[in-house]
Amino acid sequence: MELEYDYWTGTEKQVVNCLNSSIGQYNRRYKLVKIGITNNLEKRKTEHYIDSINWDFMVIKCRTISVQFMTEIKETLDDSNHNFIPDEKVNRSKAGNCKQYLYVLLKELK
């Protein structure tokens, strides 16, 4: 699985608008799309690497130290994109000053 970085920055509304547009493109170009949040990229990448879906890409779309900001963005994206595969292992860390990442997993059409 390839790891790519494509960060979006700004207010929650700006980030959500940009992410909705970007993720909408993924929905048209890829067989499966899944979004998630984590505070440990390497651990999460390894967990998804051994997943039975065999994801092709993990794209980091947003980074912040605010758990609340990241959780609100993910919930907004989930509400507006019902065709995503749900992430059962949602990060519920309440640790302060810990980097939080929003990522998208992609499975190519084959």
C-alpha positions in Angstrom: 0.0 0.0 0.0 1.3 3.4 -1.0 1.2 6.3 1.5 0.6 9.7 0.1 0.2 13.2 1.6 -2.4 15.7 0.3 -3.2 18.0 3.3 -6.0 20.5 3.4 -5.9 23.4 5.9 -8.2 26.1 7.1 -11.4 26.3 9.1 -13.6 23.3 9.6 -16.0 24.5 6.9 -13.2 25.2 4.4 -11.6 21.8 5.1 -14.9 19.9 4.8 -15.8 21.6 1.5 -12.3 20.8 0.0 -12.4 17.3 1.3 -15.9 16.6 0.0 -14.8 17.7 -3.4 -11.6 15.7 -3.3 -13.2 12.6 -1.9 -16.1 12.9 -4.4 -13.4 12.4 -7.1 -12.1 9.3 -5.4 -15.7 7.9 -5.3 -15.8 8.1 -9.1 -12.3 6.8 -9.8 -11.9 4.0 -7.2 -13.8 0.8 -6.4 -13.8 1.3 -2.7 -13.2 4.4 -0.5 -12.9 4.4 3.3 -12.1 7.4 5.6 -10.6 7.2 9.1 -8.8 9.1 11.7 -5.8 8.1 13.7 -3.0 9.5 15.9 -0.6 6.7 14.8 -0.1 6.5 11.0 2.3 3.6 10.9 0.2 1.4 13.2 -3.0 2.2 11.2 -1.2 1.7 7.9 -0.1 -1.8 9.1 -3.6 -2.6 10.3 -5.1 -1.8 7.0 -2.2 -3.4 5.1 -3.2 -6.8 6.6 -6.9 -6.1 6.0 -8.6 -8.6 3.6 -9.4 -5.7 1.2 -5.7 -5.2 0.2 -6.0 -1.4 -0.1 -3.8 0.3 -2.8 -3.4 3.8 -1.4 -3.6 5.5 2.0 -3.9 9.3 1.4 -3.4 11.6 4.4 -5.9 14.5 3.8 -5.8 16.5 7.0 -3.6 16.9 10.1 -4.3 18.7 13.4 -3.7 18.4 17.1 -7.4 18.9 17.9 -9.2 15.6 18.5 -12.5 17.5 18.5 -11.8 19.3 15.2 -10.8 16.0 13.5 -13.8 14.1 14.9 -16.2 16.8 13.7 -14.7 16.8 10.2 -14.9 13.0 10.0 -18.5 13.0 11.2 -19.5 15.7 8.7 -17.8 13.7 5.9 -19.5 10.5 7.0 -22.9 12.2 7.0 -22.5 13.6 3.5 -20.8 10.5 1.9 -23.0 7.5 2.7 -21.2 5.2 0.3 -18.0 5.0 2.4 -17.0 1.9 4.1 -17.4 2.6 7.8 -14.2 2.7 9.9 -14.8 0.4 12.9 -11.6 1.4 14.6 -12.3 5.1 15.1 -9.7 6.9 17.2 -11.3 8.1 20.4 -8.0 9.4 21.9 -8.5 12.5 24.2 -4.8 13.1 24.4 -3.9 16.8 24.1 -1.3 18.1 21.7 -1.2 14.8 19.8 -1.2 14.9 16.0 -4.4 13.6 14.5 -4.7 12.5 10.9 -7.7 12.1 8.6 -6.9 9.6 5.9 -8.6 8.0 2.9 -8.1 4.4 1.9 -8.5 3.6 -1.8 -9.0 0.4 -3.7 -8.4 0.6 -7.5 -10.9 -0.6 -10.1 -9.6 -3.8 -11.6 
